[in-house]
């Protein structure tokens, strides 16, 4: 996915977090209406077409580096403190 994000056509920039929220909204709508298939507009389509969906909305994802934080490796989360 990273290579797809980095090679996106430059359009209007949005953050990775905003992009995730946009796709989550669409997935929630599909789930609520029982559209669980893998065709456009159905629940399973969105994760498989994440970059395409965001690009078709007129955006590109601008990464800041915060998306790659190693927060899961912190002492508090792994219980070593």
PyMOL Python script that loads the backbone (N, CA, C, O; Angstrom):
from pymol import cmd

cmd.read_pdbstr("""\
ATOM      1  N   UNK A   1       0.818  -1.187   0.000  1.00  0.00           N
ATOM      2  CA  UNK A   1       0.000   0.000   0.000  1.00  0.00           C
ATOM      3  C   UNK A   1       0.864   1.254   0.000  1.00  0.00           C
ATOM      4  O   UNK A   1       0.513   2.255  -0.626  1.00  0.00           O
ATOM      5  N   UNK A   2       1.988   1.202   0.698  1.00  0.00           N
ATOM      6  CA  UNK A   2       2.843   2.383   0.765  1.00  0.00           C
ATOM      7  C   UNK A   2       3.290   2.823  -0.624  1.00  0.00           C
ATOM      8  O   UNK A   2       3.269   4.014  -0.933  1.00  0.00           O
ATOM      9  N   UNK A   3       3.686   1.888  -1.449  1.00  0.00           N
ATOM     10  CA  UNK A   3       4.139   2.262  -2.793  1.00  0.00           C
ATOM     11  C   UNK A   3       3.007   2.866  -3.605  1.00  0.00           C
ATOM     12  O   UNK A   3       3.233   3.769  -4.411  1.00  0.00           O
ATOM     13  N   UNK A   4       1.787   2.376  -3.399  1.00  0.00           N
ATOM     14  CA  UNK A   4       0.635   2.943  -4.106  1.00  0.00           C
ATOM     15  C   UNK A   4       0.359   4.366  -3.633  1.00  0.00           C
ATOM     16  O   UNK A   4       0.051   5.245  -4.438  1.00  0.00           O
ATOM     17  N   UNK A   5       0.470   4.586  -2.342  1.00  0.00           N
ATOM     18  CA  UNK A   5       0.255   5.934  -1.801  1.00  0.00           C
ATOM     19  C   UNK A   5       1.312   6.896  -2.328  1.00  0.00           C
ATOM     20  O   UNK A   5       0.995   8.012  -2.740  1.00  0.00           O
ATOM     21  N   UNK A   6       2.560   6.461  -2.312  1.00  0.00           N
ATOM     22  CA  UNK A   6       3.646   7.332  -2.762  1.00  0.00           C
ATOM     23  C   UNK A   6       3.575   7.641  -4.254  1.00  0.00           C
ATOM     24  O   UNK A   6       4.087   8.666  -4.703  1.00  0.00           O
ATOM     25  N   UNK A   7       2.946   6.764  -5.014  1.00  0.00           N
ATOM     26  CA  UNK A   7       2.869   6.993  -6.463  1.00  0.00           C
ATOM     27  C   UNK A   7       1.539   7.618  -6.898  1.00  0.00           C
ATOM     28  O   UNK A   7       1.253   7.711  -8.092  1.00  0.00           O
ATOM     29  N   UNK A   8       0.740   8.041  -5.933  1.00  0.00           N
ATOM     30  CA  UNK A   8      -0.541   8.666  -6.276  1.00  0.00           C
ATOM     31  C   UNK A   8      -0.316   9.949  -7.070  1.00  0.00           C
ATOM     32  O   UNK A   8       0.628  10.697  -6.815  1.00  0.00           O
ATOM     33  N   UNK A   9      -1.196  10.185  -8.030  1.00  0.00           N
ATOM     34  CA  UNK A   9      -1.175  11.448  -8.760  1.00  0.00           C
ATOM     35  C   UNK A   9      -1.438  12.575  -7.773  1.00  0.00           C
ATOM     36  O   UNK A   9      -2.344  12.478  -6.945  1.00  0.00           O
ATOM     37  N   UNK A  10      -0.660  13.635  -7.856  1.00  0.00           N
ATOM     38  CA  UNK A  10      -0.829  14.762  -6.938  1.00  0.00           C
ATOM     39  C   UNK A  10      -2.117  15.514  -7.266  1.00  0.00           C
ATOM     40  O   UNK A  10      -2.305  16.040  -8.364  1.00  0.00           O
ATOM     41  N   UNK A  11      -2.985  15.540  -6.273  1.00  0.00           N
ATOM     42  CA  UNK A  11      -4.261  16.262  -6.375  1.00  0.00           C
ATOM     43  C   UNK A  11      -4.373  17.130  -5.132  1.00  0.00           C
ATOM     44  O   UNK A  11      -3.394  17.771  -4.750  1.00  0.00           O
ATOM     45  N   UNK A  12      -5.500  17.170  -4.507  1.00  0.00           N
ATOM     46  CA  UNK A  12      -5.658  17.910  -3.254  1.00  0.00           C
ATOM     47  C   UNK A  12      -5.153  17.022  -2.108  1.00  0.00           C
ATOM     48  O   UNK A  12      -5.643  15.905  -1.941  1.00  0.00           O
ATOM     49  N   UNK A  13      -4.183  17.498  -1.320  1.00  0.00           N
ATOM     50  CA  UNK A  13      -3.604  16.645  -0.280  1.00  0.00           C
ATOM     51  C   UNK A  13      -4.525  16.462   0.925  1.00  0.00           C
ATOM     52  O   UNK A  13      -5.200  17.395   1.360  1.00  0.00           O
ATOM     53  N   UNK A  14      -4.533  15.244   1.448  1.00  0.00           N
ATOM     54  CA  UNK A  14      -5.192  14.950   2.723  1.00  0.00           C
ATOM     55  C   UNK A  14      -4.283  14.020   3.512  1.00  0.00           C
ATOM     56  O   UNK A  14      -3.397  13.373   2.953  1.00  0.00           O
ATOM     57  N   UNK A  15      -4.510  13.962   4.795  1.00  0.00           N
ATOM     58  CA  UNK A  15      -3.700  13.093   5.651  1.00  0.00           C
ATOM     59  C   UNK A  15      -4.188  11.648   5.539  1.00  0.00           C
ATOM     60  O   UNK A  15      -5.309  11.384   5.106  1.00  0.00           O
ATOM     61  N   UNK A  16      -3.328  10.735   5.934  1.00  0.00           N
ATOM     62  CA  UNK A  16      -3.684   9.321   5.963  1.00  0.00           C
ATOM     63  C   UNK A  16      -4.888   9.105   6.880  1.00  0.00           C
ATOM     64  O   UNK A  16      -5.794   8.337   6.556  1.00  0.00           O
ATOM     65  N   UNK A  17      -4.888   9.779   8.009  1.00  0.00           N
ATOM     66  CA  UNK A  17      -5.989   9.643   8.972  1.00  0.00           C
ATOM     67  C   UNK A  17      -7.322  10.084   8.363  1.00  0.00           C
ATOM     68  O   UNK A  17      -8.333   9.403   8.536  1.00  0.00           O
ATOM     69  N   UNK A  18      -7.334  11.199   7.662  1.00  0.00           N
ATOM     70  CA  UNK A  18      -8.563  11.670   7.014  1.00  0.00           C
ATOM     71  C   UNK A  18      -9.008  10.677   5.946  1.00  0.00           C
ATOM     72  O   UNK A  18     -10.198  10.392   5.810  1.00  0.00           O
ATOM     73  N   UNK A  19      -8.054  10.156   5.193  1.00  0.00           N
ATOM     74  CA  UNK A  19      -8.380   9.166   4.163  1.00  0.00           C
ATOM     75  C   UNK A  19      -9.019   7.924   4.779  1.00  0.00           C
ATOM     76  O   UNK A  19      -9.998   7.395   4.254  1.00  0.00           O
ATOM     77  N   UNK A  20      -8.463   7.469   5.884  1.00  0.00           N
ATOM     78  CA  UNK A  20      -9.024   6.309   6.592  1.00  0.00           C
ATOM     79  C   UNK A  20     -10.449   6.605   7.038  1.00  0.00           C
ATOM     80  O   UNK A  20     -11.329   5.754   6.915  1.00  0.00           O
ATOM     81  N   UNK A  21     -10.680   7.811   7.555  1.00  0.00           N
ATOM     82  CA  UNK A  21     -12.022   8.176   8.008  1.00  0.00           C
ATOM     83  C   UNK A  21     -13.009   8.229   6.848  1.00  0.00           C
ATOM     84  O   UNK A  21     -14.161   7.823   6.997  1.00  0.00           O
ATOM     85  N   UNK A  22     -12.571   8.724   5.703  1.00  0.00           N
ATOM     86  CA  UNK A  22     -13.453   8.767   4.528  1.00  0.00           C
ATOM     87  C   UNK A  22     -13.872   7.369   4.097  1.00  0.00           C
ATOM     88  O   UNK A  22     -15.039   7.123   3.793  1.00  0.00           O
ATOM     89  N   UNK A  23     -12.915   6.467   4.076  1.00  0.00           N
ATOM     90  CA  UNK A  23     -13.234   5.115   3.642  1.00  0.00           C
ATOM     91  C   UNK A  23     -14.058   4.377   4.697  1.00  0.00           C
ATOM     92  O   UNK A  23     -14.915   3.560   4.359  1.00  0.00           O
ATOM     93  N   UNK A  24     -13.800   4.663   5.969  1.00  0.00           N
ATOM     94  CA  UNK A  24     -14.571   4.038   7.049  1.00  0.00           C
ATOM     95  C   UNK A  24     -16.040   4.447   6.977  1.00  0.00           C
ATOM     96  O   UNK A  24     -16.929   3.633   7.226  1.00  0.00           O
ATOM     97  N   UNK A  25     -16.290   5.712   6.637  1.00  0.00           N
ATOM     98  CA  UNK A  25     -17.673   6.173   6.486  1.00  0.00           C
ATOM     99  C   UNK A  25     -18.404   5.356   5.424  1.00  0.00           C
ATOM    100  O   UNK A  25     -19.537   4.920   5.627  1.00  0.00           O
ATOM    101  N   UNK A  26     -17.735   5.156   4.291  1.00  0.00           N
ATOM    102  CA  UNK A  26     -18.352   4.395   3.204  1.00  0.00           C
ATOM    103  C   UNK A  26     -18.550   2.940   3.593  1.00  0.00           C
ATOM    104  O   UNK A  26     -19.578   2.344   3.271  1.00  0.00           O
ATOM    105  N   UNK A  27     -17.584   2.370   4.278  1.00  0.00           N
ATOM    106  CA  UNK A  27     -17.720   0.988   4.731  1.00  0.00           C
ATOM    107  C   UNK A  27     -18.866   0.856   5.730  1.00  0.00           C
ATOM    108  O   UNK A  27     -19.621  -0.116   5.688  1.00  0.00           O
ATOM    109  N   UNK A  28     -18.995   1.823   6.621  1.00  0.00           N
ATOM    110  CA  UNK A  28     -20.086   1.781   7.601  1.00  0.00           C
ATOM    111  C   UNK A  28     -21.447   1.862   6.918  1.00  0.00           C
ATOM    112  O   UNK A  28     -22.389   1.181   7.322  1.00  0.00           O
ATOM    113  N   UNK A  29     -21.549   2.693   5.883  1.00  0.00           N
ATOM    114  CA  UNK A  29     -22.806   2.779   5.127  1.00  0.00           C
ATOM    115  C   UNK A  29     -23.126   1.442   4.476  1.00  0.00           C
ATOM    116  O   UNK A  29     -24.266   0.978   4.526  1.00  0.00           O
ATOM    117  N   UNK A  30     -22.129   0.828   3.870  1.00  0.00           N
ATOM    118  CA  UNK A  30     -22.335  -0.460   3.208  1.00  0.00           C
ATOM    119  C   UNK A  30     -22.729  -1.523   4.235  1.00  0.00           C
ATOM    120  O   UNK A  30     -23.627  -2.326   3.981  1.00  0.00           O
ATOM    121  N   UNK A  31     -22.074  -1.533   5.370  1.00  0.00           N
ATOM    122  CA  UNK A  31     -22.385  -2.499   6.420  1.00  0.00           C
ATOM    123  C   UNK A  31     -23.818  -2.325   6.914  1.00  0.00           C
ATOM    124  O   UNK A  31     -24.553  -3.298   7.084  1.00  0.00           O
ATOM    125  N   UNK A  32     -24.198  -1.072   7.141  1.00  0.00           N
ATOM    126  CA  UNK A  32     -25.535  -0.782   7.664  1.00  0.00           C
ATOM    127  C   UNK A  32     -26.646  -1.230   6.720  1.00  0.00           C
ATOM    128  O   UNK A  32     -27.756  -1.537   7.154  1.00  0.00           O
ATOM    129  N   UNK A  33     -26.337  -1.265   5.436  1.00  0.00           N
ATOM    130  CA  UNK A  33     -27.355  -1.679   4.463  1.00  0.00           C
ATOM    131  C   UNK A  33     -27.164  -3.123   4.000  1.00  0.00           C
ATOM    132  O   UNK A  33     -27.844  -3.582   3.082  1.00  0.00           O
ATOM    133  N   UNK A  34     -26.235  -3.836   4.641  1.00  0.00           N
ATOM    134  CA  UNK A  34     -26.024  -5.243   4.326  1.00  0.00           C
ATOM    135  C   UNK A  34     -25.298  -5.504   3.021  1.00  0.00           C
ATOM    136  O   UNK A  34     -25.354  -6.610   2.484  1.00  0.00           O
ATOM    137  N   UNK A  35     -24.616  -4.488   2.508  1.00  0.00           N
ATOM    138  CA  UNK A  35     -23.870  -4.637   1.248  1.00  0.00           C
ATOM    139  C   UNK A  35     -22.474  -5.170   1.563  1.00  0.00           C
ATOM    140  O   UNK A  35     -21.524  -4.396   1.682  1.00  0.00           O
ATOM    141  N   UNK A  36     -22.350  -6.490   1.699  1.00  0.00           N
ATOM    142  CA  UNK A  36     -21.107  -7.082   2.171  1.00  0.00           C
ATOM    143  C   UNK A  36     -20.218  -7.629   1.060  1.00  0.00           C
ATOM    144  O   UNK A  36     -19.196  -8.243   1.365  1.00  0.00           O
ATOM    145  N   UNK A  37     -20.547  -7.440  -0.175  1.00  0.00           N
ATOM    146  CA  UNK A  37     -19.784  -7.994  -1.289  1.00  0.00           C
ATOM    147  C   UNK A  37     -18.517  -7.228  -1.590  1.00  0.00           C
ATOM    148  O   UNK A  37     -18.096  -6.355  -0.830  1.00  0.00           O
ATOM    149  N   UNK A  38     -17.917  -7.574  -2.718  1.00  0.00           N
ATOM    150  CA  UNK A  38     -16.650  -6.948  -3.104  1.00  0.00           C
ATOM    151  C   UNK A  38     -16.774  -6.090  -4.353  1.00  0.00           C
ATOM    152  O   UNK A  38     -15.763  -5.723  -4.952  1.00  0.00           O
ATOM    153  N   UNK A  39     -17.997  -5.766  -4.753  1.00  0.00           N
ATOM    154  CA  UNK A  39     -18.205  -4.838  -5.866  1.00  0.00           C
ATOM    155  C   UNK A  39     -18.197  -3.412  -5.339  1.00  0.00           C
ATOM    156  O   UNK A  39     -18.364  -3.176  -4.142  1.00  0.00           O
ATOM    157  N   UNK A  40     -17.995  -2.448  -6.268  1.00  0.00           N
ATOM    158  CA  UNK A  40     -17.985  -1.043  -5.863  1.00  0.00           C
ATOM    159  C   UNK A  40     -19.216  -0.721  -5.014  1.00  0.00           C
ATOM    160  O   UNK A  40     -20.336  -1.101  -5.355  1.00  0.00           O
ATOM    161  N   UNK A  41     -18.992  -0.025  -3.918  1.00  0.00           N
ATOM    162  CA  UNK A  41     -20.070   0.370  -3.024  1.00  0.00           C
ATOM    163  C   UNK A  41     -20.388  -0.660  -1.960  1.00  0.00           C
ATOM    164  O   UNK A  41     -21.196  -0.402  -1.068  1.00  0.00           O
ATOM    165  N   UNK A  42     -19.768  -1.814  -2.039  1.00  0.00           N
ATOM    166  CA  UNK A  42     -19.987  -2.852  -1.047  1.00  0.00           C
ATOM    167  C   UNK A  42     -18.824  -2.885  -0.055  1.00  0.00           C
ATOM    168  O   UNK A  42     -17.718  -2.440  -0.363  1.00  0.00           O
ATOM    169  N   UNK A  43     -19.086  -3.406   1.112  1.00  0.00           N
ATOM    170  CA  UNK A  43     -18.173  -3.367   2.253  1.00  0.00           C
ATOM    171  C   UNK A  43     -16.744  -3.803   1.916  1.00  0.00           C
ATOM    172  O   UNK A  43     -15.789  -3.090   2.225  1.00  0.00           O
ATOM    173  N   UNK A  44     -16.600  -4.931   1.306  1.00  0.00           N
ATOM    174  CA  UNK A  44     -15.260  -5.485   1.062  1.00  0.00           C
ATOM    175  C   UNK A  44     -14.507  -4.791  -0.074  1.00  0.00           C
ATOM    176  O   UNK A  44     -13.301  -4.994  -0.219  1.00  0.00           O
ATOM    177  N   UNK A  45     -15.180  -3.991  -0.868  1.00  0.00           N
ATOM    178  CA  UNK A  45     -14.518  -3.301  -1.966  1.00  0.00           C
ATOM    179  C   UNK A  45     -13.546  -2.237  -1.462  1.00  0.00           C
ATOM    180  O   UNK A  45     -12.469  -2.053  -2.029  1.00  0.00           O
ATOM    181  N   UNK A  46     -13.927  -1.544  -0.405  1.00  0.00           N
ATOM    182  CA  UNK A  46     -13.175  -0.371   0.036  1.00  0.00           C
ATOM    183  C   UNK A  46     -11.742  -0.654   0.480  1.00  0.00           C
ATOM    184  O   UNK A  46     -10.841   0.060   0.040  1.00  0.00           O
ATOM    185  N   UNK A  47     -11.476  -1.649   1.322  1.00  0.00           N
ATOM    186  CA  UNK A  47     -10.073  -1.873   1.692  1.00  0.00           C
ATOM    187  C   UNK A  47      -9.205  -2.315   0.509  1.00  0.00           C
ATOM    188  O   UNK A  47      -8.014  -2.006   0.463  1.00  0.00           O
ATOM    189  N   UNK A  48      -9.784  -3.020  -0.423  1.00  0.00           N
ATOM    190  CA  UNK A  48      -9.036  -3.493  -1.589  1.00  0.00           C
ATOM    191  C   UNK A  48      -8.781  -2.381  -2.603  1.00  0.00           C
ATOM    192  O   UNK A  48      -7.917  -2.526  -3.468  1.00  0.00           O
ATOM    193  N   UNK A  49      -9.507  -1.291  -2.512  1.00  0.00           N
ATOM    194  CA  UNK A  49      -9.407  -0.196  -3.472  1.00  0.00           C
ATOM    195  C   UNK A  49      -9.198   1.145  -2.783  1.00  0.00           C
ATOM    196  O   UNK A  49      -9.638   2.184  -3.276  1.00  0.00           O
ATOM    197  N   UNK A  50      -8.528   1.112  -1.648  1.00  0.00           N
ATOM    198  CA  UNK A  50      -8.346   2.291  -0.804  1.00  0.00           C
ATOM    199  C   UNK A  50      -7.753   3.470  -1.580  1.00  0.00           C
ATOM    200  O   UNK A  50      -8.340   4.552  -1.599  1.00  0.00           O
ATOM    201  N   UNK A  51      -6.611   3.274  -2.212  1.00  0.00           N
ATOM    202  CA  UNK A  51      -5.922   4.356  -2.911  1.00  0.00           C
ATOM    203  C   UNK A  51      -6.752   4.836  -4.095  1.00  0.00           C
ATOM    204  O   UNK A  51      -6.858   6.040  -4.328  1.00  0.00           O
ATOM    205  N   UNK A  52      -7.328   3.928  -4.827  1.00  0.00           N
ATOM    206  CA  UNK A  52      -8.169   4.272  -5.982  1.00  0.00           C
ATOM    207  C   UNK A  52      -9.362   5.118  -5.541  1.00  0.00           C
ATOM    208  O   UNK A  52      -9.688   6.115  -6.186  1.00  0.00           O
ATOM    209  N   UNK A  53     -10.007   4.730  -4.458  1.00  0.00           N
ATOM    210  CA  UNK A  53     -11.173   5.451  -3.950  1.00  0.00           C
ATOM    211  C   UNK A  53     -10.813   6.881  -3.572  1.00  0.00           C
ATOM    212  O   UNK A  53     -11.508   7.826  -3.945  1.00  0.00           O
ATOM    213  N   UNK A  54      -9.727   7.030  -2.830  1.00  0.00           N
ATOM    214  CA  UNK A  54      -9.299   8.357  -2.390  1.00  0.00           C
ATOM    215  C   UNK A  54      -8.927   9.219  -3.595  1.00  0.00           C
ATOM    216  O   UNK A  54      -9.274  10.399  -3.648  1.00  0.00           O
ATOM    217  N   UNK A  55      -8.232   8.639  -4.546  1.00  0.00           N
ATOM    218  CA  UNK A  55      -7.843   9.373  -5.752  1.00  0.00           C
ATOM    219  C   UNK A  55      -9.061   9.809  -6.555  1.00  0.00           C
ATOM    220  O   UNK A  55      -9.108  10.928  -7.067  1.00  0.00           O
ATOM    221  N   UNK A  56     -10.040   8.926  -6.664  1.00  0.00           N
ATOM    222  CA  UNK A  56     -11.262   9.254  -7.405  1.00  0.00           C
ATOM    223  C   UNK A  56     -12.064  10.377  -6.740  1.00  0.00           C
ATOM    224  O   UNK A  56     -12.870  11.040  -7.392  1.00  0.00           O
ATOM    225  N   UNK A  57     -11.840  10.584  -5.453  1.00  0.00           N
ATOM    226  CA  UNK A  57     -12.486  11.704  -4.753  1.00  0.00           C
ATOM    227  C   UNK A  57     -11.763  13.026  -5.009  1.00  0.00           C
ATOM    228  O   UNK A  57     -12.237  14.089  -4.609  1.00  0.00           O
ATOM    229  N   UNK A  58     -10.616  12.947  -5.679  1.00  0.00           N
ATOM    230  CA  UNK A  58      -9.864  14.161  -5.995  1.00  0.00           C
ATOM    231  C   UNK A  58      -8.754  14.477  -5.015  1.00  0.00           C
ATOM    232  O   UNK A  58      -8.293  15.617  -4.946  1.00  0.00           O
ATOM    233  N   UNK A  59      -8.318  13.486  -4.256  1.00  0.00           N
ATOM    234  CA  UNK A  59      -7.281  13.680  -3.239  1.00  0.00           C
ATOM    235  C   UNK A  59      -6.054  12.828  -3.527  1.00  0.00           C
ATOM    236  O   UNK A  59      -6.101  11.875  -4.305  1.00  0.00           O
ATOM    237  N   UNK A  60      -4.969  13.193  -2.886  1.00  0.00           N
ATOM    238  CA  UNK A  60      -3.832  12.298  -2.730  1.00  0.00           C
ATOM    239  C   UNK A  60      -3.449  12.326  -1.256  1.00  0.00           C
ATOM    240  O   UNK A  60      -3.648  13.329  -0.570  1.00  0.00           O
ATOM    241  N   UNK A  61      -2.905  11.231  -0.785  1.00  0.00           N
ATOM    242  CA  UNK A  61      -2.535  11.112   0.623  1.00  0.00           C
ATOM    243  C   UNK A  61      -1.124  11.659   0.803  1.00  0.00           C
ATOM    244  O   UNK A  61      -0.175  11.221   0.154  1.00  0.00           O
ATOM    245  N   UNK A  62      -1.020  12.620   1.696  1.00  0.00           N
ATOM    246  CA  UNK A  62       0.276  13.214   1.989  1.00  0.00           C
ATOM    247  C   UNK A  62       0.754  12.662   3.329  1.00  0.00           C
ATOM    248  O   UNK A  62       0.167  12.935   4.376  1.00  0.00           O
ATOM    249  N   UNK A  63       1.826  11.887   3.274  1.00  0.00           N
ATOM    250  CA  UNK A  63       2.352  11.259   4.475  1.00  0.00           C
ATOM    251  C   UNK A  63       3.291  12.217   5.204  1.00  0.00           C
ATOM    252  O   UNK A  63       4.045  12.969   4.585  1.00  0.00           O
ATOM    253  N   UNK A  64       3.225  12.170   6.533  1.00  0.00           N
ATOM    254  CA  UNK A  64       4.054  13.049   7.357  1.00  0.00           C
ATOM    255  C   UNK A  64       5.128  12.284   8.115  1.00  0.00           C
ATOM    256  O   UNK A  64       6.057  12.889   8.650  1.00  0.00           O
ATOM    257  N   UNK A  65       5.014  10.994   8.167  1.00  0.00           N
ATOM    258  CA  UNK A  65       5.923  10.168   8.965  1.00  0.00           C
ATOM    259  C   UNK A  65       5.283   9.716  10.255  1.00  0.00           C
ATOM    260  O   UNK A  65       5.675   8.690  10.812  1.00  0.00           O
ATOM    261  N   UNK A  66       4.306  10.460  10.743  1.00  0.00           N
ATOM    262  CA  UNK A  66       3.610  10.071  11.966  1.00  0.00           C
ATOM    263  C   UNK A  66       2.867   8.750  11.793  1.00  0.00           C
ATOM    264  O   UNK A  66       2.588   8.058  12.771  1.00  0.00           O
ATOM    265  N   UNK A  67       2.551   8.405  10.559  1.00  0.00           N
ATOM    266  CA  UNK A  67       1.814   7.172  10.290  1.00  0.00           C
ATOM    267  C   UNK A  67       2.639   5.936  10.632  1.00  0.00           C
ATOM    268  O   UNK A  67       2.096   4.839  10.764  1.00  0.00           O
ATOM    269  N   UNK A  68       3.946   6.114  10.774  1.00  0.00           N
ATOM    270  CA  UNK A  68       4.843   4.986  10.979  1.00  0.00           C
ATOM    271  C   UNK A  68       5.448   4.934  12.370  1.00  0.00           C
ATOM    272  O   UNK A  68       6.468   4.276  12.576  1.00  0.00           O
ATOM    273  N   UNK A  69       4.841   5.611  13.318  1.00  0.00           N
ATOM    274  CA  UNK A  69       5.345   5.588  14.683  1.00  0.00           C
ATOM    275  C   UNK A  69       5.329   4.161  15.218  1.00  0.00           C
ATOM    276  O   UNK A  69       4.463   3.364  14.858  1.00  0.00           O
ATOM    277  N   UNK A  70       6.270   3.853  16.059  1.00  0.00           N
ATOM    278  CA  UNK A  70       6.353   2.517  16.631  1.00  0.00           C
ATOM    279  C   UNK A  70       5.673   2.463  17.998  1.00  0.00           C
ATOM    280  O   UNK A  70       6.207   1.881  18.941  1.00  0.00           O
ATOM    281  N   UNK A  71       4.521   3.059  18.096  1.00  0.00           N
ATOM    282  CA  UNK A  71       3.833   3.136  19.383  1.00  0.00           C
ATOM    283  C   UNK A  71       3.526   1.763  19.952  1.00  0.00           C
ATOM    284  O   UNK A  71       3.428   1.619  21.170  1.00  0.00           O
ATOM    285  N   UNK A  72       3.373   0.760  19.118  1.00  0.00           N
ATOM    286  CA  UNK A  72       3.076  -0.590  19.624  1.00  0.00           C
ATOM    287  C   UNK A  72       4.286  -1.189  20.343  1.00  0.00           C
ATOM    288  O   UNK A  72       4.141  -2.187  21.048  1.00  0.00           O
ATOM    289  N   UNK A  73       5.449  -0.614  20.185  1.00  0.00           N
ATOM    290  CA  UNK A  73       6.644  -1.143  20.810  1.00  0.00           C
ATOM    291  C   UNK A  73       7.021  -0.405  22.090  1.00  0.00           C
ATOM    292  O   UNK A  73       8.048  -0.703  22.700  1.00  0.00           O
ATOM    293  N   UNK A  74       6.204   0.547  22.496  1.00  0.00           N
ATOM    294  CA  UNK A  74       6.537   1.298  23.702  1.00  0.00           C
ATOM    295  C   UNK A  74       6.393   0.409  24.928  1.00  0.00           C
ATOM    296  O   UNK A  74       5.618  -0.547  24.936  1.00  0.00           O
ATOM    297  N   UNK A  75       7.142   0.737  25.942  1.00  0.00           N
ATOM    298  CA  UNK A  75       7.149  -0.063  27.172  1.00  0.00           C
ATOM    299  C   UNK A  75       5.757  -0.198  27.779  1.00  0.00           C
ATOM    300  O   UNK A  75       5.386  -1.275  28.245  1.00  0.00           O
ATOM    301  N   UNK A  76       4.997   0.870  27.775  1.00  0.00           N
ATOM    302  CA  UNK A  76       3.672   0.818  28.391  1.00  0.00           C
ATOM    303  C   UNK A  76       2.763  -0.191  27.705  1.00  0.00           C
ATOM    304  O   UNK A  76       1.995  -0.891  28.366  1.00  0.00           O
ATOM    305  N   UNK A  77       2.847  -0.266  26.402  1.00  0.00           N
ATOM    306  CA  UNK A  77       1.944  -1.162  25.686  1.00  0.00           C
ATOM    307  C   UNK A  77       2.374  -2.612  25.716  1.00  0.00           C
ATOM    308  O   UNK A  77       1.530  -3.499  25.589  1.00  0.00           O
ATOM    309  N   UNK A  78       3.648  -2.880  25.878  1.00  0.00           N
ATOM    310  CA  UNK A  78       4.066  -4.276  25.937  1.00  0.00           C
ATOM    311  C   UNK A  78       4.251  -4.762  27.367  1.00  0.00           C
ATOM    312  O   UNK A  78       4.642  -5.906  27.598  1.00  0.00           O
ATOM    313  N   UNK A  79       3.966  -3.885  28.324  1.00  0.00           N
ATOM    314  CA  UNK A  79       3.916  -4.281  29.722  1.00  0.00           C
ATOM    315  C   UNK A  79       5.261  -4.508  30.401  1.00  0.00           C
ATOM    316  O   UNK A  79       5.363  -5.337  31.306  1.00  0.00           O
ATOM    317  N   UNK A  80       6.276  -3.796  29.986  1.00  0.00           N
ATOM    318  CA  UNK A  80       7.577  -3.981  30.605  1.00  0.00           C
ATOM    319  C   UNK A  80       7.907  -2.904  31.618  1.00  0.00           C
ATOM    320  O   UNK A  80       9.022  -2.874  32.139  1.00  0.00           O
ATOM    321  N   UNK A  81       6.963  -2.017  31.912  1.00  0.00           N
ATOM    322  CA  UNK A  81       7.266  -0.961  32.903  1.00  0.00           C
ATOM    323  C   UNK A  81       6.499  -1.203  34.164  1.00  0.00           C
ATOM    324  O   UNK A  81       6.615  -0.431  35.116  1.00  0.00           O
TER     325      UNK A  81
END
""", "prot")
cmd.dss("prot")
cmd.show_as("cartoon", "prot")
cmd.util.cbc("prot")
cmd.orient("prot")
